[in-house]
Amino acid sequence: MYALYFILVVIICCIMMSNTVANEMREHIPYFEDICKGIKAGDTCEKLVGYSAVYRVCFGMACFFFIFCLLTLNINNSKSCRAYIHNGFWFFKLLLLGAMCSGAFFIPDQETFLNAWRYVGAVGGFLFIVIQLLLLVEFAHKWNKNWTAGTATNKLWYASLSLVTLITYSITTGGLIWMAVFYTQKDGCMENKILLGVNGGLCLLMSVVSISPSVRDRQPHSGILQSGLISCYVTYLTFSALSSKPAEVVLDEHGKNVTICVPNFGQDLYRDKTLVAGLGTAILCVCILYSCLTSTTRSSSDALQGRYTAPELEVARCCFCFGSGGEDAEEKRNMKEGPRVIYDEKKSTVYSYAYFHFMFFLASLYVMMTVTNWFNYESANIETFFSGSWSIFWVKMASCWICVLLYLDLLR
């Protein structure tokens, strides 16, 4: 239900950032201007569109989740009174969310509010990215530790580890070579060449450090599977950043404008802006919801708090991310004697309710900054969102480098 509320507000934000939707409403809704004046939204409802409107709506949604974060602090039992607030009253919550999003349009001194809220959104958005990167690094370590635990009883796990490692490094190497071919040229594109060289060097550095004797002495489970997985993700972020970079246009010998430093087959990918905007928005929602919901599981919460399953309790399995290797004896007995109910919240809640809402609070800020093109907000609209932006380019590159730093920091 919280995810549905979140999706609803994100769709509203995308509509507010769409020039196409605004024009269609102006042409097809009877008495459109009279309605706009009646609700005091301007002559053509200009107060309900653009980045400032998205800032206000996301402010209401962020406040909604932050309030529930405070209300659900230290809930340890799903039968407590405050737990019922988290698990019920959906209609009243929807009304509260709508009231908060609408009420944000009546905040006095809008310019001061927008300027201050922009910096809050930037900090929250970056924090959301960092948490997801941290969980990715922890996922890589958990994967290697779980499969390594199986090698004591079955040597086939060595083959599985080797195969996955080979695949990750093949993707990394192939991706870097592919980007070097299509995103650089013999003359020019120096910035792309430098970034590809730097990120390729970072992937090599992670691989060398992860198997260095000093690291292996402190962390016996460290290996190239983790560095391969992180290198694969760094390659993806590099590709995503280069794809988000504004096109460079130069004059050729005939005086015509020519786009350089991008794949030739990519010139026609953005003709249908409505289709691209719709698909891109759907992918954005799915990725954010996946990050929110997976980061609030028991294992993810434990990882962020520095609590891990002991190596001797690990039980190697292909789908190691589903279920924990260290369930207590009572949970195992319940599985044998009765229905397959592992987490029935008899002793405590499965996940932290407060942390759940905090993640959606950060996701609200991340959506706000992403939909409004981060720091290029004044010229932002959803139709040109996927055509390139320097702010999105540098955010993705910074995410790439932060991911490397987090991985290296965990090897200390």
Contacts in CASP RR format, 6 or more apart in sequence:
PFRMAT RR
TARGET T0000
AUTHOR 0000-0000-0000
METHOD contacts of the structure
MODEL  1
MYALYFILVVIICCIMMSNTVANEMREHIPYFEDICKGIKAGDTCEKLVG
YSAVYRVCFGMACFFFIFCLLTLNINNSKSCRAYIHNGFWFFKLLLLGAM
CSGAFFIPDQETFLNAWRYVGAVGGFLFIVIQLLLLVEFAHKWNKNWTAG
TATNKLWYASLSLVTLITYSITTGGLIWMAVFYTQKDGCMENKILLGVNG
GLCLLMSVVSISPSVRDRQPHSGILQSGLISCYVTYLTFSALSSKPAEVV
LDEHGKNVTICVPNFGQDLYRDKTLVAGLGTAILCVCILYSCLTSTTRSS
SDALQGRYTAPELEVARCCFCFGSGGEDAEEKRNMKEGPRVIYDEKKSTV
YSYAYFHFMFFLASLYVMMTVTNWFNYESANIETFFSGSWSIFWVKMASC
WICVLLYLDLLR
1 90 0 8 1.000
1 93 0 8 1.000
2 65 0 8 1.000
2 356 0 8 1.000
2 357 0 8 1.000
2 360 0 8 1.000
3 289 0 8 1.000
3 292 0 8 1.000
3 293 0 8 1.000
5 61 0 8 1.000
5 64 0 8 1.000
5 93 0 8 1.000
5 94 0 8 1.000
5 97 0 8 1.000
6 61 0 8 1.000
6 288 0 8 1.000
6 289 0 8 1.000
6 292 0 8 1.000
6 360 0 8 1.000
6 363 0 8 1.000
6 364 0 8 1.000
7 285 0 8 1.000
7 289 0 8 1.000
9 57 0 8 1.000
9 58 0 8 1.000
9 61 0 8 1.000
9 97 0 8 1.000
9 101 0 8 1.000
9 364 0 8 1.000
10 281 0 8 1.000
10 284 0 8 1.000
10 285 0 8 1.000
10 288 0 8 1.000
10 367 0 8 1.000
10 371 0 8 1.000
11 281 0 8 1.000
12 57 0 8 1.000
12 101 0 8 1.000
13 54 0 8 1.000
13 57 0 8 1.000
13 58 0 8 1.000
13 367 0 8 1.000
13 368 0 8 1.000
13 371 0 8 1.000
14 277 0 8 1.000
14 278 0 8 1.000
14 281 0 8 1.000
14 371 0 8 1.000
14 382 0 8 1.000
15 21 0 8 1.000
16 48 0 8 1.000
16 49 0 8 1.000
16 50 0 8 1.000
16 53 0 8 1.000
16 54 0 8 1.000
16 57 0 8 1.000
17 49 0 8 1.000
17 50 0 8 1.000
17 51 0 8 1.000
17 54 0 8 1.000
17 371 0 8 1.000
17 372 0 8 1.000
17 380 0 8 1.000
17 381 0 8 1.000
17 382 0 8 1.000
17 385 0 8 1.000
18 277 0 8 1.000
18 381 0 8 1.000
18 382 0 8 1.000
18 383 0 8 1.000
19 381 0 8 1.000
19 383 0 8 1.000
20 273 0 8 1.000
20 274 0 8 1.000
20 383 0 8 1.000
22 45 0 8 1.000
22 49 0 8 1.000
25 32 0 8 1.000
25 45 0 8 1.000
26 32 0 8 1.000
26 44 0 8 1.000
29 35 0 8 1.000
32 44 0 8 1.000
32 45 0 8 1.000
33 43 0 8 1.000
33 44 0 8 1.000
35 45 0 8 1.000
36 42 0 8 1.000
36 43 0 8 1.000
36 44 0 8 1.000
36 45 0 8 1.000
36 48 0 8 1.000
37 43 0 8 1.000
39 45 0 8 1.000
40 47 0 8 1.000
41 47 0 8 1.000
41 48 0 8 1.000
47 53 0 8 1.000
47 105 0 8 1.000
50 372 0 8 1.000
50 380 0 8 1.000
50 381 0 8 1.000
51 372 0 8 1.000
51 377 0 8 1.000
51 378 0 8 1.000
51 380 0 8 1.000
52 110 0 8 1.000
52 114 0 8 1.000
53 105 0 8 1.000
54 368 0 8 1.000
54 371 0 8 1.000
54 372 0 8 1.000
55 114 0 8 1.000
55 117 0 8 1.000
55 118 0 8 1.000
55 368 0 8 1.000
55 372 0 8 1.000
56 101 0 8 1.000
56 103 0 8 1.000
56 104 0 8 1.000
56 105 0 8 1.000
56 107 0 8 1.000
57 101 0 8 1.000
57 104 0 8 1.000
58 364 0 8 1.000
58 365 0 8 1.000
58 367 0 8 1.000
58 368 0 8 1.000
59 104 0 8 1.000
59 107 0 8 1.000
59 117 0 8 1.000
59 368 0 8 1.000
60 97 0 8 1.000
60 100 0 8 1.000
60 101 0 8 1.000
60 103 0 8 1.000
60 104 0 8 1.000
61 97 0 8 1.000
61 100 0 8 1.000
61 101 0 8 1.000
61 364 0 8 1.000
62 361 0 8 1.000
62 364 0 8 1.000
62 365 0 8 1.000
62 368 0 8 1.000
63 100 0 8 1.000
63 104 0 8 1.000
64 93 0 8 1.000
64 96 0 8 1.000
64 97 0 8 1.000
64 100 0 8 1.000
65 357 0 8 1.000
65 358 0 8 1.000
65 360 0 8 1.000
65 361 0 8 1.000
65 364 0 8 1.000
66 357 0 8 1.000
66 358 0 8 1.000
66 361 0 8 1.000
68 85 0 8 1.000
68 86 0 8 1.000
68 357 0 8 1.000
69 354 0 8 1.000
69 357 0 8 1.000
69 358 0 8 1.000
69 361 0 8 1.000
70 354 0 8 1.000
71 82 0 8 1.000
71 85 0 8 1.000
71 86 0 8 1.000
72 82 0 8 1.000
72 83 0 8 1.000
72 85 0 8 1.000
72 86 0 8 1.000
72 353 0 8 1.000
72 354 0 8 1.000
72 356 0 8 1.000
72 357 0 8 1.000
73 354 0 8 1.000
74 354 0 8 1.000
75 82 0 8 1.000
75 83 0 8 1.000
75 86 0 8 1.000
75 349 0 8 1.000
75 353 0 8 1.000
75 354 0 8 1.000
76 348 0 8 1.000
76 349 0 8 1.000
77 83 0 8 1.000
77 345 0 8 1.000
77 348 0 8 1.000
77 349 0 8 1.000
78 87 0 8 1.000
78 345 0 8 1.000
78 349 0 8 1.000
83 349 0 8 1.000
83 353 0 8 1.000
86 353 0 8 1.000
107 113 0 8 1.000
118 377 0 8 1.000
120 365 0 8 1.000
121 365 0 8 1.000
121 368 0 8 1.000
121 369 0 8 1.000
122 369 0 8 1.000
122 374 0 8 1.000
122 375 0 8 1.000
123 365 0 8 1.000
124 362 0 8 1.000
124 365 0 8 1.000
124 366 0 8 1.000
125 362 0 8 1.000
125 365 0 8 1.000
125 366 0 8 1.000
125 369 0 8 1.000
127 362 0 8 1.000
128 291 0 8 1.000
128 359 0 8 1.000
128 362 0 8 1.000
128 363 0 8 1.000
128 365 0 8 1.000
128 366 0 8 1.000
129 366 0 8 1.000
129 395 0 8 1.000
129 399 0 8 1.000
129 402 0 8 1.000
130 402 0 8 1.000
130 406 0 8 1.000
131 295 0 8 1.000
131 304 0 8 1.000
131 359 0 8 1.000
131 362 0 8 1.000
132 291 0 8 1.000
132 295 0 8 1.000
133 399 0 8 1.000
133 402 0 8 1.000
133 403 0 8 1.000
133 406 0 8 1.000
134 303 0 8 1.000
134 304 0 8 1.000
134 406 0 8 1.000
135 294 0 8 1.000
135 295 0 8 1.000
135 300 0 8 1.000
135 303 0 8 1.000
135 304 0 8 1.000
136 230 0 8 1.000
136 233 0 8 1.000
136 403 0 8 1.000
137 226 0 8 1.000
137 230 0 8 1.000
137 403 0 8 1.000
137 406 0 8 1.000
137 407 0 8 1.000
137 410 0 8 1.000
138 300 0 8 1.000
138 303 0 8 1.000
138 304 0 8 1.000
138 410 0 8 1.000
139 229 0 8 1.000
139 321 0 8 1.000
140 225 0 8 1.000
140 226 0 8 1.000
140 228 0 8 1.000
140 229 0 8 1.000
140 230 0 8 1.000
140 407 0 8 1.000
141 221 0 8 1.000
141 226 0 8 1.000
141 410 0 8 1.000
142 299 0 8 1.000
142 303 0 8 1.000
142 308 0 8 1.000
142 320 0 8 1.000
142 321 0 8 1.000
143 225 0 8 1.000
143 226 0 8 1.000
143 229 0 8 1.000
143 320 0 8 1.000
144 161 0 8 1.000
144 221 0 8 1.000
144 222 0 8 1.000
144 223 0 8 1.000
144 225 0 8 1.000
144 226 0 8 1.000
145 221 0 8 1.000
145 311 0 8 1.000
145 314 0 8 1.000
146 314 0 8 1.000
146 315 0 8 1.000
146 316 0 8 1.000
146 317 0 8 1.000
146 320 0 8 1.000
147 157 0 8 1.000
147 160 0 8 1.000
147 161 0 8 1.000
147 225 0 8 1.000
147 316 0 8 1.000
147 320 0 8 1.000
148 157 0 8 1.000
148 161 0 8 1.000
148 221 0 8 1.000
148 316 0 8 1.000
149 311 0 8 1.000
149 314 0 8 1.000
149 315 0 8 1.000
149 316 0 8 1.000
150 157 0 8 1.000
150 314 0 8 1.000
150 316 0 8 1.000
151 157 0 8 1.000
151 158 0 8 1.000
151 161 0 8 1.000
151 316 0 8 1.000
153 316 0 8 1.000
154 316 0 8 1.000
157 316 0 8 1.000
161 225 0 8 1.000
164 225 0 8 1.000
165 224 0 8 1.000
165 225 0 8 1.000
165 228 0 8 1.000
168 225 0 8 1.000
168 228 0 8 1.000
168 229 0 8 1.000
168 231 0 8 1.000
168 232 0 8 1.000
169 224 0 8 1.000
169 228 0 8 1.000
169 231 0 8 1.000
171 232 0 8 1.000
171 235 0 8 1.000
172 203 0 8 1.000
172 228 0 8 1.000
172 231 0 8 1.000
172 232 0 8 1.000
172 234 0 8 1.000
172 235 0 8 1.000
175 235 0 8 1.000
175 239 0 8 1.000
176 196 0 8 1.000
176 199 0 8 1.000
176 200 0 8 1.000
176 203 0 8 1.000
176 235 0 8 1.000
176 238 0 8 1.000
179 192 0 8 1.000
179 196 0 8 1.000
179 238 0 8 1.000
179 239 0 8 1.000
179 242 0 8 1.000
180 193 0 8 1.000
180 196 0 8 1.000
182 262 0 8 1.000
182 263 0 8 1.000
182 264 0 8 1.000
183 189 0 8 1.000
183 192 0 8 1.000
183 196 0 8 1.000
183 242 0 8 1.000
183 261 0 8 1.000
183 262 0 8 1.000
183 263 0 8 1.000
184 192 0 8 1.000
184 193 0 8 1.000
184 196 0 8 1.000
184 261 0 8 1.000
185 260 0 8 1.000
185 261 0 8 1.000
188 260 0 8 1.000
188 261 0 8 1.000
189 248 0 8 1.000
189 260 0 8 1.000
189 261 0 8 1.000
192 242 0 8 1.000
192 245 0 8 1.000
192 261 0 8 1.000
195 238 0 8 1.000
195 241 0 8 1.000
195 242 0 8 1.000
195 397 0 8 1.000
196 238 0 8 1.000
199 234 0 8 1.000
199 235 0 8 1.000
199 238 0 8 1.000
199 400 0 8 1.000
200 234 0 8 1.000
202 234 0 8 1.000
202 401 0 8 1.000
202 404 0 8 1.000
203 227 0 8 1.000
203 228 0 8 1.000
203 231 0 8 1.000
203 234 0 8 1.000
203 235 0 8 1.000
205 404 0 8 1.000
205 408 0 8 1.000
206 227 0 8 1.000
206 228 0 8 1.000
206 230 0 8 1.000
206 231 0 8 1.000
206 404 0 8 1.000
206 407 0 8 1.000
206 408 0 8 1.000
207 224 0 8 1.000
207 227 0 8 1.000
207 228 0 8 1.000
207 231 0 8 1.000
209 215 0 8 1.000
209 227 0 8 1.000
209 408 0 8 1.000
209 411 0 8 1.000
210 222 0 8 1.000
210 223 0 8 1.000
210 224 0 8 1.000
210 226 0 8 1.000
210 227 0 8 1.000
210 411 0 8 1.000
211 222 0 8 1.000
211 223 0 8 1.000
211 224 0 8 1.000
215 222 0 8 1.000
215 411 0 8 1.000
216 222 0 8 1.000
216 223 0 8 1.000
218 412 0 8 1.000
219 411 0 8 1.000
221 311 0 8 1.000
222 411 0 8 1.000
226 407 0 8 1.000
227 407 0 8 1.000
230 403 0 8 1.000
230 404 0 8 1.000
230 407 0 8 1.000
233 403 0 8 1.000
234 400 0 8 1.000
234 403 0 8 1.000
234 404 0 8 1.000
237 396 0 8 1.000
237 397 0 8 1.000
237 399 0 8 1.000
237 400 0 8 1.000
237 403 0 8 1.000
238 397 0 8 1.000
238 400 0 8 1.000
240 396 0 8 1.000
241 393 0 8 1.000
241 394 0 8 1.000
241 396 0 8 1.000
241 397 0 8 1.000
241 400 0 8 1.000
242 393 0 8 1.000
243 388 0 8 1.000
244 386 0 8 1.000
244 388 0 8 1.000
244 389 0 8 1.000
244 392 0 8 1.000
244 393 0 8 1.000
244 396 0 8 1.000
245 261 0 8 1.000
245 388 0 8 1.000
245 390 0 8 1.000
245 393 0 8 1.000
246 387 0 8 1.000
246 388 0 8 1.000
246 389 0 8 1.000
246 390 0 8 1.000
246 393 0 8 1.000
247 259 0 8 1.000
247 261 0 8 1.000
247 262 0 8 1.000
247 387 0 8 1.000
247 388 0 8 1.000
248 259 0 8 1.000
248 260 0 8 1.000
248 261 0 8 1.000
248 262 0 8 1.000
249 257 0 8 1.000
249 258 0 8 1.000
249 259 0 8 1.000
249 260 0 8 1.000
250 257 0 8 1.000
250 258 0 8 1.000
250 260 0 8 1.000
251 257 0 8 1.000
251 258 0 8 1.000
252 258 0 8 1.000
259 267 0 8 1.000
269 276 0 8 1.000
270 276 0 8 1.000
270 386 0 8 1.000
270 387 0 8 1.000
273 383 0 8 1.000
273 384 0 8 1.000
274 383 0 8 1.000
276 386 0 8 1.000
277 382 0 8 1.000
277 383 0 8 1.000
277 385 0 8 1.000
277 386 0 8 1.000
280 385 0 8 1.000
280 386 0 8 1.000
281 382 0 8 1.000
284 367 0 8 1.000
284 370 0 8 1.000
288 363 0 8 1.000
288 366 0 8 1.000
288 367 0 8 1.000
291 359 0 8 1.000
291 363 0 8 1.000
292 359 0 8 1.000
292 360 0 8 1.000
292 363 0 8 1.000
294 300 0 8 1.000
295 301 0 8 1.000
295 304 0 8 1.000
295 359 0 8 1.000
296 351 0 8 1.000
296 352 0 8 1.000
296 355 0 8 1.000
296 356 0 8 1.000
296 359 0 8 1.000
297 350 0 8 1.000
297 351 0 8 1.000
298 324 0 8 1.000
298 343 0 8 1.000
298 350 0 8 1.000
298 351 0 8 1.000
299 321 0 8 1.000
299 323 0 8 1.000
299 324 0 8 1.000
301 351 0 8 1.000
301 352 0 8 1.000
301 355 0 8 1.000
302 308 0 8 1.000
309 324 0 8 1.000
309 325 0 8 1.000
309 326 0 8 1.000
310 326 0 8 1.000
313 325 0 8 1.000
313 326 0 8 1.000
314 325 0 8 1.000
314 326 0 8 1.000
315 325 0 8 1.000
315 326 0 8 1.000
323 342 0 8 1.000
327 342 0 8 1.000
331 342 0 8 1.000
334 341 0 8 1.000
334 342 0 8 1.000
334 344 0 8 1.000
335 341 0 8 1.000
335 342 0 8 1.000
343 350 0 8 1.000
370 392 0 8 1.000
371 380 0 8 1.000
371 382 0 8 1.000
371 385 0 8 1.000
372 380 0 8 1.000
373 379 0 8 1.000
373 380 0 8 1.000
373 385 0 8 1.000
373 389 0 8 1.000
373 391 0 8 1.000
373 392 0 8 1.000
374 389 0 8 1.000
374 391 0 8 1.000
374 392 0 8 1.000
374 395 0 8 1.000
375 391 0 8 1.000
376 389 0 8 1.000
376 390 0 8 1.000
376 391 0 8 1.000
380 389 0 8 1.000
END
